[in-house]
Amino acid sequence: MPKLDPESSDARKKLNRQIPGYLCYEKQPDRKHSDTSIKKYLENRLSTCSDDVKKIQEAALMSQMITTWSDLDRLVSSFTDSRYLIKASKYGISTFFDSGLIKDFDLGYLYTLEKTVLDVIDRLDEKIKQFDDSIESGMLSDSSRLTNEILEDLGAIQDAWLERKKLVADFQKLGLV
């Protein structure tokens, strides 16, 4: 097993610390469990973010803040899409989960992709709070900017997750087993 670079090692430590039941991917018996743990954790975090946006949406509806309605609809829809992408990840015939030996597979990149998703979700929490504050204070001019920033972050989550999904799915094709 190749030694992880410092960034990948830090990513793995954060994943282990933050996600209950996450055991990494070095040992074959831990892979499916770790995959399930990270997917559940990310789905729950995105669901909480989505619920927060729905509360903001309700407040905007009650206050008749018409200009924010379409922005909030787009956000709710994008959170749903992101959650579904993670939940529906299937890896087909990949031997990644069943291989008894990972030879030169770069697990560091996998850990880095997963940490990227966690980091972006952490940023989302702050941006959703800013969005809520802007609605409460009536600063509707910030809603479009924040909507675009949140949508960009959701796009970054989807991109990183799709790259992770491809990496795991292509494991057998890489000739590493």
C-alpha positions in Angstrom: 0.0 0.0 0.0 1.5 3.3 -1.0 1.9 5.9 1.8 -0.6 8.7 1.7 0.6 12.2 1.0 0.0 14.7 3.9 -3.1 16.2 2.3 -4.7 12.8 1.7 -3.7 11.7 5.2 -5.3 14.8 6.7 -8.4 14.1 4.6 -8.6 10.5 5.9 -8.2 11.7 9.5 -11.0 14.3 9.1 -13.3 11.7 7.5 -12.6 9.2 10.4 -13.2 11.9 13.0 -16.3 13.4 11.5 -18.3 10.4 10.1 -19.6 7.8 12.4 -18.7 4.3 11.3 -16.2 5.4 8.6 -13.4 3.0 8.6 -11.5 3.9 5.4 -10.9 1.7 2.4 -7.5 0.0 3.0 -9.1 -3.2 4.3 -11.5 -5.0 2.1 -14.1 -5.8 4.8 -14.3 -2.1 5.8 -15.0 -0.7 2.3 -18.7 -1.3 2.0 -19.3 -0.1 5.5 -17.3 3.1 4.9 -19.1 3.7 1.7 -22.5 3.3 3.4 -21.4 5.5 6.3 -20.2 8.4 4.1 -23.3 8.2 1.9 -25.7 8.3 4.9 -23.7 11.1 6.5 -23.7 13.2 3.4 -27.4 12.6 2.7 -28.2 13.6 6.3 -26.1 16.8 6.0 -27.6 17.8 2.7 -31.1 17.0 4.0 -30.5 19.3 7.0 -29.3 22.0 4.6 -32.4 21.5 2.4 -34.7 21.6 5.5 -33.1 24.9 6.5 -33.7 26.3 3.0 -37.3 25.2 3.1 -37.7 27.1 6.4 -36.3 30.2 4.7 -38.7 29.5 1.8 -41.6 29.4 4.2 -40.6 32.7 5.8 -40.2 34.3 2.4 -43.6 33.1 1.4 -45.2 34.3 4.6 -43.5 37.7 4.2 -44.6 37.9 0.5 -40.9 38.3 -0.6 -41.9 37.4 -4.1 -38.4 38.1 -5.7 -36.9 35.2 -3.6 -39.4 32.5 -4.4 -37.8 31.3 -7.7 -34.3 31.4 -6.1 -35.5 29.3 -3.2 -37.3 26.8 -5.5 -34.0 26.3 -7.4 -32.1 25.7 -4.2 -34.5 23.1 -2.9 -34.5 21.3 -6.2 -30.7 21.4 -6.4 -30.4 20.0 -2.9 -32.8 17.2 -3.8 -30.7 16.4 -6.9 -27.5 16.3 -4.9 -28.9 14.1 -2.3 -30.3 11.7 -4.9 -27.0 11.6 -6.7 -25.2 10.4 -3.5 -28.0 8.0 -2.5 -28.3 6.4 -5.9 -24.6 5.7 -6.3 -24.2 2.2 -7.6 -20.9 0.8 -8.7 -22.0 -2.0 -11.1 -19.4 -4.5 -11.6 -16.6 -2.7 -9.8 -14.3 -5.0 -7.8 -13.3 -2.2 -5.5 -15.5 -3.4 -2.7 -14.7 -7.1 -3.1 -11.0 -7.1 -4.0 -8.8 -8.6 -1.3 -5.9 -6.5 -2.4 -5.6 -3.0 -3.5 -2.1 -2.7 -5.1 -1.3 0.8 -6.4 -4.7 2.3 -6.2 -4.5 5.9 -5.1 -6.7 6.0 -2.1 -5.4 9.4 -1.3 -7.4 10.9 -4.2 -10.5 9.1 -3.0 -10.1 10.6 0.5 -9.4 14.0 -1.0 -12.6 13.9 -3.1 -14.7 12.9 0.0 -13.2 15.6 2.1 -13.9 18.1 -0.6 -17.6 17.2 -0.3 -17.5 17.6 3.5 -15.7 21.0 3.2 -18.2 22.3 0.7 -21.1 21.2 2.9 -19.5 23.1 5.8 -19.5 26.2 3.6 -23.1 25.6 2.7 -24.1 25.8 6.3 -22.6 29.3 6.6 -24.1 30.5 3.3 -27.6 29.3 4.3 -27.2 31.1 7.6 -26.3 34.3 5.6 -29.3 33.7 3.3 -31.6 33.4 6.4 -30.1 36.6 7.9 -30.7 38.5 4.6 -34.3 37.4 4.5 -34.9 38.3 8.1 -33.3 41.7 7.6 -35.1 42.3 4.3 -31.8 42.5 2.3 -33.3 40.8 -0.7 -30.4 42.0 -3.0 -28.2 39.4 -1.3 -30.6 36.5 -2.2 -29.6 36.2 -5.8 -25.9 36.3 -5.0 -26.2 33.8 -2.2 -28.4 31.6 -4.4 -25.7 31.5 -7.1 -23.0 30.8 -4.6 -25.0 27.9 -3.0 -25.8 26.5 -6.5 -22.0 26.7 -7.4 -21.2 24.8 -4.2 -23.8 22.2 -4.9 -22.3 21.8 -8.4 -18.9 21.3 -6.8 -20.4 18.6 -4.5 -21.9 16.9 -7.5 -18.7 17.2 -9.6 -16.5 15.7 -6.7 -19.0 12.9 -6.1 -19.3 12.0 -9.8 -15.5 11.9 -9.9 -15.4 9.6 -6.8 -18.1 7.4 -8.3 -16.2 7.1 -11.6 -13.0 6.3 -9.7 -14.6 3.5 -7.7 -16.5 2.2 -10.7 -13.4 2.2 -12.9 -11.3 0.4 -10.3 -11.4 -2.9 -12.2 -10.6 -1.2 -15.5 -7.5 0.4 -14.0 -6.0 -3.1 -13.9 -5.3 -2.9 -10.2 -6.8 -6.3 -9.3 
